[in-house]
Amino acid sequence: MDRLRAEQRRGAFQAHSCGIEELQAIEVLEKRKKLGKGELSSIAFAMKIRQGVITDDRKAWQLAKDSGHAYAQTTPHLFSWLIFTGRLGDGDKDTVITQHIGAGRHIAQHLQTAYEIALQCRLNSTAKF
């Protein structure tokens, strides 16, 4: 939360309001899955503004996809993309995985797999056939 607040003060994250339409969408979505309001409101808002939503909750990701939101991604997807594009280096992998474990998340194995896929994709994109 401290990191989020610091980034908000820097202007990296804007605050947006959520109207009655989004709340109604959340109610409909909530009836389909047992997800928290945070995940549901994130999905509903992302759908409203036609932007991506990233989650490390598999049920939330599946609900977004099932609801027709083509821009839903998982945290390992994001991690893989950041490695592939060079925004994160090889040395960042262990730090990210350690932070997720420290936060009580259980996606370390998926992050490792995402890392390996990113390296393979990077290798494939530079291969001369």
Order of alpha helices (4+ residues) and beta strands (2+ residues): alpha-alpha-alpha-beta-alpha-beta-alpha-alpha-alpha
